[in-house]
């Protein structure tokens, strides 16, 4: 069975046995993005993910593969080991650094097709989410599109993106806006998508991936500003230069810069945003005043 989904205007397909219980589990976050009209031909999708649960699944022998990114995440975070061989790319997933690998993903060289395998249906949504997120980031890197690590709040018709390392306070700052800036709404709390149009305008989109906060809104808004959140004893917002903005966006973007075509695409998109869109750093406490200071700065 095939279902198509549209995120930030990009269509992708998931293939899986029609009787699989995972379709129902996916409905909560993928349902709002399902393309319910007559499906386009399969080759029109930016990628196709084949999901093949199997009790006989086992990890591949990676001894002859080139390690691209292996064992570098925090022990508390999802672990993704990334290899390359003559057949394309091979990835393995673990829930965190203390857990065994529970799924593998084989991706073609052109990022157009992927095969996801795992044994335990209880981790099926975890595996599908991580595989789809990565394939989306890889296949859209050359399409002026960024999948980002950010919390996004919409106010007065514009999207404000709060960027920082995990645990620094992105979600907390969004909550401060929701509680203290009238008319604020959460668009996504972890993995929004940003797309640059041909005319240079920048739009922020919700996605089926939102971290620990279940916010799966098929909605979008023009970018108002990007704001780096830094913990501080005082609240102050400072504009960033284009170079500083570039570094901030790069550090918050998904993708793998060790692959030349992907790196070139990321550079073009990040440059287009950094050179034209307002970006700030907010040194702040996790309080209401921080939201008011930030709101005043970005709206001016």
N, C-alpha and C positions, 0 to 999 in steps of 0.2 A: 504494500500500500504506500502511496506517495501523498504527502501533503506539502503545500507550498506556503512560505511565510515571507512577508515583506517588512523589512526594517530599514528605515531611512531611505526608502525608495528602491532598495536592493532586494531582489527576490532570491530566495534559496529554497532547496528542497530537502526533505527528510524522507528516507525510504525505510520501512520497517514492516514486519508481519502484521497483517490487519488485526489479528486477534491479540496482539501484545497489550498487556495492561499499561504499558508505558505511555500509550497515546493519551489515556485519561489523566495520568500524572502530569503530562506535559501541558495539559489544557490550561492550567492555572496561569502559566507565564507565556506560553506560545499562542494560546487561544486568541488574545486581542490582535495578534499580528498575522493570523491565518488569512491567506488569499482565498476567499470563498468563491470568486468568479471562476469562469472556465480556465483551467490551468494553461499556462503557456507551454510550448514544447520544452522538454527537459533540458535541452541544450541552451535555453535562454536564461537558466538560473546561473547566478554567479558561482554557486557550488552546489553539489549534491552530496549529502551525508547518508551513507548506508549504515544502518544500525543492526548489528548481528550478535545478539546475546547468545551465549553458548555455555553449557556447563563444562565443556571440555576446553574452554579458553585457557591459554597459557601465554606468558610473555615470550617475545621473540629473543633469539640470541643476538645481542647487540655487539658482540666482540669484533665483528668485521665492519661495523658502521662507524661513520665519522660523528663524534659527539659535538653537537653545536651548542647545547645549553643543558648542562647536567648538574643536578644537586646544588643549585645556587640560592634557592628560596629560603626564607626564614622557616625554622621548624614548625611554626604555628600556621603557616600558610599552605595552600594547595601546592603540591609538588608536581612539576611537569618536566620530565626529561625529554630532550629533543635531539634526534639523530638524523643523519642523512646517509643514504646509500644509493646504489644504482637504480632502485625502483622509485625513489622520491624521498619522502620524509616519514619518520616513524617517531611517535610520541607515546609516552607512558604517564599515567596519572595516579597520584596518591592523594588521599584526603588531607594529609599533612605530612610533615617530615618524619614523624614517628610511626607512620602507618605503611603497610606494604602497598605495592602498586595494585590497583584494582581494575584498570582498563587500559587499552592501547588503541591508538589511532594511526592508521596508515593514510598518508595524503600524497596525491600525485604531484609531480614536479610543477605543474601549472596551477596548483591549488584548487582545481575544479572538482575533484572527486576525493572523497574520504570514506574509509571503512572503519567503523568503531566496533570494538569487541570487548566483552566483559562477561563474567560468569554469573554474578549475583544481581538479580533484578532490583534488589533494594537500593543499589547505588546507580541504577539506570539513569535517573534524572540528573544526578551529579555528573555522570559521564557524558550524557548528551549535551548538557549545558556547557561544559568545558570544551568539548569538541566543536560545538557550533560557534562558540565565542571565538575560538582560535581560527577556525576556518573563515569566519566572517572578517576578522581583522586581516588575515593574510590575503584573502581574495579581493578586498576593497582598498588595500594600501595604495594601489595605483589609480584609484578612482576618486581622488580628492575627498577621501573619507577617513575619519579617525574613530576608532573605538577607544574610549578613554576611561581612566579610573577617576571618577569624580562623583560628587553629589550635586544635583541640579535642582534649583528652585526657580519657578516662573513667577514673575511679578510684573504687572502692567504690560503684559504681552511680550515680555522678553525673558530669556533664559540666563540665569546667573550660575556659573559653574564654580564650585568650590573644590580646589585641588590640594592634595597633601599626601604624605605617606600614611599608610594604614595606622589607625589609632591616634592620629593627630587631632581630629575633630571636625572632619568634613560633615559627617552626618549631624553632629551636634550643632554646627553652625546653621545648617539647613533648618533644623528644628527651631533654632532661635528666630529665624526669619518667619517660619510658620506661626510662631507664637506671638511675634512682636511687630511684624510688618504686614498690615492688613492687605488682603488679596493675594497672599503668597500661596503657592501650591507646589508640592513635590512632583517633579517630572521623573526622576530616576535617582537612586541613591548609591549607585556603584559603577555602572557600566553604560553610560549614555553614548550616543553616536553623534559625531559632528561632521557635517558635510559642507563643502564649499561649492557653490553653484558657479556656472560659467560667468555670471556677472560679478562675481567676487563676494556676493552675500553669503553669510555663514548661518546655518541653521542647526539647532540642537534637537535631537530626537530621543524619545524613549526607546527602550529595548526590552527583550524578554529576560535580560540578565540584570539583576539589581542587588546582588550581594545578600546580606542578611535581612534587608528590608523588602518586603513583598510589594514593590511598586512597579507594575508592568503596564505602563500607559502607552498606548499607540497614539502619541501626540507629539507635537513639535512646536518650537518657538524660535524666532531669530535670536542669535546670541547677543546678550547685553554686555557681558564682561566675563573674563576668567579671573578668579581670585585665588591666590596661594594662601593657605591658612598656616600660620605659624603661632605656636603658643608663646604668650608673653604676659607680663604682669600689667601691661597697659594696652589700650585699644587704639590702634592707629593704622590707617590705610595709605599706602604709597604706590604711585604708578610705577610700572616696570618699563624699562627700555625694550625695544624690539628684540635685542639680543637676549635679555633676561627672560622675556616672554617666550622666545624660542626654546630656551633651555627648560623652562617650566613645562611647556606643552609636550616637549619631547619626553621628559621624564614621566609624564602621566599617560602616554599613548601606548596602546598595545601594538605588537608587531615585532619583527625580528630584524634588526639592522645588520645582521651578519649576511643577509641575502641582498645582493646589490639592487635588484629590481624593487624589492620592498623598501629598502633604505631610500632609494631615489623618490619613490612615491610619497613616503612619509615626509621627506624633506620638502617637497613641493607643497604639500598640504599645510604643514606646520608653518612654513615661510609665509604662505598666503594669509594665514590667521595672525601670526605675530606682527606682520607689517601693517595690518589694517584694523585689528580689533583691540579694544581697551583691555589691558591686563594689569592687575594690582597684586601687591602682597599685603595681607592683613595680619598684623601682629595683634594678637587678641587673647582675651580671657573667654571662657565658655559661658558668656552671659548676654543678657538682653542688650546692653550698651554696645557690645561688639556688632550685633546685627544692625543697630541703628547707625553706627559709624560706617559700616560697610555699605549699607543702603545709600547713605548720603553721598559717599565717594563715587560709587559706580553709577548712580543716577545723574550726577553732575558731569 
